[in-house]
Amino acid sequence: MGKTKLEIDMPSELLFLLRETEETFKEKVKVWLATKMFEEGKLSLGQAAEFAGYSKTAFSEILGKNKVSIFNYPAEELKEDVENIEEAREEKK
């Protein structure tokens, strides 16, 4: 996969206030962006992990620490599935 370099202008004082180096801040931004894009369903787990520069396992751990489920399954769909299962069980009786 080819790569595109993105640049973001920001006040240098911000890094000082955050007590971050440019490299650690870049790393955190990549992880945050990959996490948000995964959470919103824009990237798969594998794509988000690759973007952030981690294995799927390591990125899954990062997601867990940030309270983001790796099971990107909307609650509404889960509710519908449970209702369908309950209906099917009732029909078998």
N, C-alpha and C positions, 0 to 999 in steps of 0.2 A: 504494500500500500504506500503510495506517495505521501509526502508530508507537506504541510503548509505552515509557515511560521507566522504567528500572530504577535503583534506588539501592542502593549497597553501603556499609555502615558499616565503617570501618576506622580504626585508630589513626593520627592525624596524624603520629606519629613515624615510621611506616612510610615515608611519602613522603620524609621527611628522610633516613632510612637508605638508601633506594633512590636518593637524589639525583634525584628526579623531581618535576615539577610535577603538579598535579592533572590538567591537560589532557593532558600527554604520557603520563601513566599511564593515563588513560581510553583514549587512542588505542591504546596497547600492549595493553590488556586486550581491546579490540574485535578487534584483529587476531589475538591469541592465540585468543580464543574462536571466531572465524570459521574459523581454521586447524584447530582441533581438531574443530569440527563438520563441516568438509569432510572431514577425515581419517577421521572415524568414519562418513562416508556420510550424515550427517543433513542436510547442505545440498549443493546442486550447486555447481559452480564459480561460476556466475553469482550464485546466492543468497549465497554466502559473500563474494564480492567486493562485492556491493551492501551487505551488512551491515557489512563493514569500511570501506566508503566509498571503494573503489578500482574501477578498470576491471578487466575480466577479465585483461587483459594484465599490468597492474601487480600484481594479486593473484597471478597465476601466478608472477611473479618473486619475490614474497615467499615463496610456498610453496617455490620452489626453494632460496632462501636458508636456509629452515628444514628442508630435506631432506625435504619432503613432495611426493610425486609427484602431478602433476595427472592421471595415469592411475590412477584409483582402482580398481585391478583386483587382486582378491585372488590371491595366489601359487598357491593351490590350484586356482582356476579356470584360471589360465594353464597350469599343469601338465596339467590335463585337456584343454585345447585343443591343446596340443602333442602329447599322446598321440593325440588324435583325428586330427590332421593326419598324424602318422606312420603310423597305421593306414590312412588313406585313400591315402597314397602307396604303401604296400605292396600294397594291393588293386589299384592301377593297373598294377603290374608283371606 
